[in-house]
Amino acid sequence: MGRVTVRRPVRRISATGDRRRPDALAAEEPLELRVGGKALAVTMRTPGNDVELAHGFLLSEGVVGGREDIAVARYCDGVDDQGRNTYNVLDIALADGVPPPDVGVERNFYTTSSCGVCGKAALDAVKLKTRFSPADAPFAVKSETLATLPDALRAQQKVFASTGGLHAAALFTPDGGLDVVREDVGRHNAVDKVLGWAVMENRIPAPGHGLLVSGRASFELVQKAAMAGIGLLAAVSAPSSLAVELAEENGMTLIGFLRGESMNLYTGDHRVLT
């Protein structure tokens, strides 16, 4: 498996002086996802939890609806210039009777770590329909509980603590417990990893969980939450206009600027108890 962090020399200039020292960087490597041996997408990600990433990606793209739809996930042969397996190609075999991805799901073979919908083969395939309506999610949480979540998330961001270069996502319960936390150089990959964990734990749909993200709430993150049947998405930073529109359309609660005891409720404020 590839390294999560990489050490590189750096020249540090500050008010206290000028010196050279090693610095930890968040690793970024390509992962090619294949379904039935056919290339589906390449995403730039932080190595680790790749099988979860694949499960979450296929869920959020509407290819699968649960653990039973995937038969096996395996790394394909791929070596670097020293003959070591790169673990950068992952092939998913769907269960019998599960149709392969629609042509509209195929990417133009590359998504960056900053964009989860870049490279969609067709613009009308960007907006997907969920099989688990988030509007029906009974999830509700107290505002004082929400206020504790960013610090709880940061406390579990071990790689961020050493690099400062990773996004994080978590699934949380109404009492503020974080059931799973994942980090990645791509915010959409971090979300796919936590959703993939839920798929593999047979917890999809997940109406009893909220989704917490360390950065902004973009369109693709709202869409991923909707595809998992999650009714509440909370972000430490701002949402985009299209994220708010999609959350409202799907009957979801969208929270932005979750910092300390303050937060902005953009949609679905009935799920936040004061």
MITORMI-437885 format. One line per field, with one value per residue (C-alpha): x, y, z; residue number from 0. Coordinates in pm, 1 decimal. Example, Ala and Ser with C-alpha at 12.3 -4.5 7.8 and 13.67 -1.06 7.14 Angstrom:
% MITORMI-437885
px 1230.0,1367.0
py -450.0,-106.0
pz 780.0,714.0
seq 0,1
***
This chain:
% MITORMI-437885
px 0.0,123.6,236.4,-11.4,261.1,585.8,889.6,1050.5,1320.0,1195.0,1357.0,1174.1,1189.6,1028.4,1077.5,1305.5,1544.2,1616.4,1674.1,1626.0,1436.0,1224.0,852.6,562.2,337.9,4.7,54.4,-140.9,-150.6,-386.1,-632.7,-784.4,-1123.5,-1238.7,-1570.1,-1558.8,-1214.2,-1331.3,-1181.9,-1444.0,-1253.0,-917.3,-918.0,-633.3,-646.7,-450.2,-367.0,-556.6,-913.3,-925.6,-1189.2,-1413.3,-1347.9,-1458.0,-1773.5,-1865.9,-1793.6,-2018.3,-2293.3,-2278.8,-2285.0,-2596.9,-2424.7,-2487.1,-2732.7,-2567.0,-2305.7,-2487.0,-2441.7,-2062.7,-1911.5,-1540.9,-1284.9,-923.7,-607.9,-472.2,-106.0,78.4,442.1,669.0,1020.5,1153.8,914.8,691.0,312.1,170.8,-178.2,-314.5,-555.5,-865.8,-1114.3,-1470.2,-1677.6,-2049.3,-2283.0,-2486.2,-2780.7,-2638.6,-2615.8,-2282.9,-2245.3,-2445.6,-2247.6,-2340.8,-2139.8,-1816.7,-1563.4,-1327.5,-1080.6,-960.1,-1093.6,-877.7,-849.9,-1045.1,-1335.3,-1564.0,-1770.8,-1500.4,-1488.0,-1849.0,-1916.7,-2254.2,-2369.9,-2717.4,-2556.6,-2422.6,-2756.6,-2834.6,-3153.0,-3124.4,-3300.5,-3310.0,-3506.3,-3322.4,-3644.8,-3775.7,-3477.9,-3601.4,-3258.2,-3259.8,-2980.0,-2944.3,-2756.2,-2525.3,-2433.0,-2352.7,-2125.4,-1900.3,-1848.7,-1571.8,-1338.8,-1422.7,-1343.9,-1018.3,-906.7,-927.1,-750.5,-414.2,-264.2,-391.4,-215.4,119.8,65.0,-212.7,-312.3,-610.1,-986.5,-1195.4,-1546.9,-1739.4,-2070.8,-2218.2,-2512.3,-2775.6,-2581.6,-2265.3,-2075.4,-1847.9,-1896.8,-1632.6,-1377.5,-1175.2,-916.3,-814.9,-650.7,-983.6,-1295.4,-1515.7,-1285.0,-1309.9,-1688.3,-1674.6,-1458.6,-1705.0,-1997.3,-1803.5,-1751.1,-2128.5,-2185.3,-1942.6,-2098.9,-2443.9,-2562.8,-2701.2,-2942.1,-2818.9,-3111.3,-2987.1,-2660.0,-2553.8,-2257.0,-1988.6,-1721.7,-1419.4,-1436.5,-1706.7,-2034.3,-2027.3,-2288.3,-2124.8,-2109.5,-2481.1,-2545.7,-2336.1,-2523.1,-2854.8,-2749.8,-2691.4,-3027.8,-2861.1,-3086.0,-2834.4,-2501.9,-2295.4,-1990.1,-1730.3,-1714.8,-1955.4,-2197.7,-2232.1,-2558.8,-2615.6,-2550.5,-2829.5,-3064.4,-2999.4,-3039.9,-3371.7,-3488.7,-3412.7,-3565.6,-3226.6,-3086.5,-2776.7,-2560.9,-2266.8,-2010.3,-2034.6,-1784.5,-1804.5,-2159.8,-2263.1,-2387.8,-2596.8,-2902.4,-2970.3,-3236.7,-3434.5,-3390.6,-3656.2,-3381.6,-3182.9,-3322.7,-3256.2
py 0.0,350.2,581.3,818.6,1079.5,1161.9,1334.5,1610.5,1868.9,2224.8,2564.5,2735.3,3115.3,3284.8,3571.3,3348.6,3259.7,3063.0,2687.1,2362.9,2068.2,1770.5,1829.5,1581.3,1605.0,1435.2,1166.4,1197.0,909.1,802.8,521.4,361.0,207.8,-72.9,-256.6,-602.9,-528.7,-214.0,120.6,348.3,638.1,757.9,969.8,1136.3,1018.7,959.6,584.9,385.1,257.0,212.0,-62.9,166.5,441.9,215.3,104.5,463.4,584.5,318.2,396.7,769.7,709.3,493.5,176.3,-15.2,18.9,-194.7,-450.8,-735.3,-568.1,-615.7,-962.4,-888.3,-608.5,-684.2,-498.9,-558.1,-607.2,-282.6,-221.1,79.7,118.5,-93.8,-381.9,-309.8,-330.8,22.0,-81.1,191.0,-20.1,-167.0,-389.9,-439.7,-743.1,-676.5,-944.1,-1153.0,-960.4,-615.0,-419.6,-256.5,121.9,322.0,505.7,832.2,731.3,697.8,971.5,1120.0,898.9,1154.0,1333.8,1562.7,1558.8,1885.7,1798.1,1500.0,1558.9,1675.6,1467.3,1347.9,1214.4,1390.6,1697.9,1554.8,1258.2,1485.7,1506.8,1155.0,1015.7,843.4,517.6,617.3,938.4,1159.0,1354.6,1056.3,1050.3,1105.9,1225.9,1519.2,1665.4,1937.3,2251.7,2217.7,1868.5,1999.3,2260.5,1988.0,1805.4,2008.1,1970.3,1600.2,1557.2,1749.0,1533.0,1226.5,1383.7,1227.2,1276.6,1635.1,1705.3,1616.2,1757.8,2017.7,1897.9,1662.6,1691.1,1478.5,1337.8,1155.9,987.7,1096.3,993.0,1220.2,1210.5,1339.3,1012.3,975.8,624.8,657.7,920.8,916.9,1157.2,1220.0,1483.0,1500.9,1605.9,1388.0,1089.8,1135.5,1123.1,819.4,642.2,694.7,599.0,293.0,197.6,218.4,2.3,-263.4,-253.5,-301.2,37.7,176.8,351.8,560.4,775.5,751.9,932.5,1282.6,1358.1,1600.3,1746.1,1954.9,2196.8,2350.2,2187.8,2148.0,2011.7,1669.6,1622.1,1694.3,1450.8,1179.1,1222.7,1200.7,880.5,723.2,837.0,1078.9,1367.2,1608.5,1741.7,1974.1,2160.4,2367.1,2609.4,2757.9,2581.6,2662.7,2787.8,2464.3,2262.3,2453.8,2405.9,2032.1,1990.8,2173.3,1968.1,1645.6,1750.6,1756.6,1970.1,2165.3,2339.0,2563.2,2761.0,2516.8,2687.4,2697.5,2765.1,2933.4,2779.8,2871.9,2658.5,2682.9,2415.4,2171.7,2348.7,2122.3,1861.6,2097.2,2119.9,2431.5
pz 0.0,-80.5,193.5,357.2,413.5,234.2,385.5,182.0,263.3,301.4,357.5,642.2,658.9,957.4,1198.9,1405.1,1125.2,808.7,827.2,637.6,781.2,669.9,625.0,611.3,304.6,245.9,-18.0,-341.1,-587.4,-867.2,-814.6,-1121.8,-1050.4,-1274.5,-1281.6,-1430.2,-1573.6,-1752.2,-1649.1,-1494.2,-1337.9,-1215.6,-902.7,-717.9,-359.1,-41.1,-31.6,228.6,265.9,-112.0,-98.9,105.4,-147.2,-431.6,-249.0,-165.8,-517.3,-671.4,-419.5,-484.1,-860.4,-828.8,-947.9,-624.3,-337.7,-73.4,21.9,-150.2,-490.1,-483.0,-510.4,-465.5,-479.2,-565.3,-655.3,-1002.9,-1088.5,-1127.6,-1038.9,-1005.0,-1144.3,-856.6,-917.9,-618.6,-642.9,-652.8,-534.0,-759.4,-967.4,-802.8,-985.1,-857.5,-954.7,-922.5,-788.2,-1029.8,-1166.9,-1089.9,-1416.6,-1505.5,-1482.2,-1730.2,-1995.0,-1824.0,-1516.7,-1706.9,-1651.5,-1902.5,-1718.8,-1465.4,-1161.0,-954.2,-577.8,-566.0,-794.9,-756.9,-1070.1,-1312.3,-1626.5,-1626.7,-1973.1,-1989.7,-1800.8,-1749.1,-1568.2,-1295.1,-1116.4,-1002.1,-849.9,-515.1,-436.5,-64.9,-9.1,244.6,297.4,496.1,734.1,1092.0,1203.8,1447.2,1657.9,1921.7,1823.8,2124.6,2006.9,1658.5,1814.9,1956.6,1628.1,1456.6,1755.3,1783.6,1413.7,1435.3,1730.2,1502.8,1203.5,1273.3,929.0,909.2,1238.3,1080.2,731.2,741.1,395.1,422.3,425.2,660.6,671.9,942.3,1004.5,1335.9,1552.9,1717.0,2045.0,1873.9,1847.2,1545.1,1410.5,1138.7,1035.3,714.5,572.2,213.5,-1.4,-188.7,0.9,-218.7,-161.3,216.8,185.7,-43.2,215.0,500.6,277.4,160.6,524.8,572.4,263.2,387.6,735.9,579.0,708.7,384.2,374.6,667.1,782.9,1142.6,1065.9,980.0,753.1,872.9,643.3,737.1,443.7,230.3,126.1,-250.1,-487.3,-515.2,-136.4,-99.3,-381.9,-216.9,112.0,-71.7,-248.8,94.4,232.5,477.2,574.1,730.1,603.9,822.5,694.0,874.2,582.0,327.7,94.2,-272.6,-421.4,-608.8,-292.0,-116.8,-410.7,-425.5,-48.4,-59.4,-356.6,-169.7,163.5,335.1,615.3,511.7,771.7,692.2,891.9,1183.0,1412.0,1788.0,1898.1,1571.0,1247.2,945.0,866.5,494.1,452.2,663.5,996.8,1155.4,1214.0,1439.0,1790.5,1998.6
seq 0,1,2,3,4,5,6,7,8,9,10,11,12,13,14,15,16,17,18,19,20,21,22,23,24,25,26,27,28,29,30,31,32,33,34,35,36,37,38,39,40,41,42,43,44,45,46,47,48,49,50,51,52,53,54,55,56,57,58,59,60,61,62,63,64,65,66,67,68,69,70,71,72,73,74,75,76,77,78,79,80,81,82,83,84,85,86,87,88,89,90,91,92,93,94,95,96,97,98,99,100,101,102,103,104,105,106,107,108,109,110,111,112,113,114,115,116,117,118,119,120,121,122,123,124,125,126,127,128,129,130,131,132,133,134,135,136,137,138,139,140,141,142,143,144,145,146,147,148,149,150,151,152,153,154,155,156,157,158,159,160,161,162,163,164,165,166,167,168,169,170,171,172,173,174,175,176,177,178,179,180,181,182,183,184,185,186,187,188,189,190,191,192,193,194,195,196,197,198,199,200,201,202,203,204,205,206,207,208,209,210,211,212,213,214,215,216,217,218,219,220,221,222,223,224,225,226,227,228,229,230,231,232,233,234,235,236,237,238,239,240,241,242,243,244,245,246,247,248,249,250,251,252,253,254,255,256,257,258,259,260,261,262,263,264,265,266,267,268,269,270,271,272,273
***
